[in-house]
Structures are given as C-alpha cells and as structure tokens.
Amino acid sequence: MPFQPFYEIFRELAWKETRTATIFEGDPTLPPDEYGLIELYCNDEGCDCRRVLFNVASKNRNGFIAVIGYGWESADFYRKWTIQDDPEVVRELQGPVLNPLSYQSELAPALLELMRDLVLKDPAYVARLKRHYQMFKEKVDPKHFRKSATEKLSSPVSKPKKRHRPRSTAH
C-alpha cells in the first residue's frame, strides 16, 4: 500500500490546510520547534483503508522526525477490512500509532502523545482529514470512489476485489 503526499495532488489546499503544532520553551516532552503534519494517503487501486500517515516535519531539524498512522474507523471495521482477527494488525491500523515500518526519531513517542491528546481530539480537524481522504481517493482512484455530491457523478462505487494486509512505504 503506497502512500502519497496529499500536496502532490492538491498543492494549494495542502498549503492552506496543513496542520502545524508550535511548541514553546518549557514543554517537558518536546523541544521548542514548529512541527508540520504532512498528510499522506494510500493510492492503491480499490483500497479503502480510511487511514492517513503523517510525516512529521521539524522546522529546526529541517526534516522528518516521525511517521504517525491514524485510522479513524472502529476496530471492527479494520478486522473486517483485513479479513483477519489479529489484534496487533488491527491496533496498527486504528487510531494514532507510530508507523512500525518508518524511521522514528527519539521525539516520536512524544509526538504521538501530542497527536493523541491534542491534535486528533479536534473533531473539525478529523473531519478535514476524512474530507482530504475522500478527495484524494476520488482523484487517484475514480473507478472505485464516487465524486463528491457537488460534482454529481452518479456511478456506483465498486468494492475492492481483494483485501490484503496493508504495508507502508512512507519514509
């Protein structure tokens, strides 16, 4: 399951809607910095994983320092989607987690905590992520994803032919 940056397809919107977190002096877990949350979505044909990967960028370090996965659906959704009942697989797909296949700096656990306790508790932001996911999927896989209601495409959405255990290639 290859993940592609949202900004590669929606540059202007990504520029306006990319979330950042600014940490000031005195935070006990993270050094002062501006952290950008670069959204990546799966571009596999027929895949409806309902997840986003965040490449967390550090302004002071001038690079990516963590990759955090976030699946917003229920554990039951991910059990059915993967056609297995492996709690470890479901845990890696649902909710915020450090992506096990990606580089993680020493700050990654604190950034995961920031995502879990603050950023992803904002319902408007989670709704934005879901909207970005839908827009992205409509663009990269129009055969399997309907256009939004405003574009009034009436073709039905097909279901994926096969399901597999997802793997990430985000770095």
C-alpha positions, 0 to 999 in steps of 0.5 A: 500500500503506497502512500502519497503526499496529499500536496502532490495532488492538491498543492494549494489546499495542502498549503492552506490546510496543513496542520502545524503544532508550535511548541514553546520553551518549557514543554517537558516532552518536546523541544521548542520547534514548529512541527508540520503534519504532512498528510499522506494517503494510500493510492492503491487501486480499490483500497479503502483503508480510511487511514492517513500517515503523517510525516512529521516535519521539524522546522529546526531539524529541517526534516522528518522526525516521525511517521504517525498512522491514524485510522479513524474507523472502529476496530471492527471495521479494520478486522473486517477490512483485513479479513483477519482477527489479529489484534496487533494488525488491527491496533496498527491500523486504528487510531494514532500509532507510530508507523512500525515500518518508518524511521522514528526519531527519539521525539516520536513517542512524544509526538504521538502523545501530542497527536493523541491528546491534542491534535486528533481530539479536534473533531473539525480537524478529523473531519478535514482529514476524512474530507482530504481522504475522500478527495484524494481517493476520488482523484487517484482512484475514480473507478472505485470512489464516487465524486463528491455530491457537488460534482454529481457523478452518479456511478456506483462505487465498486468494492475492492476485489481483494483485501490484503494486509496493508504495508507502508512505504512512507519514509 
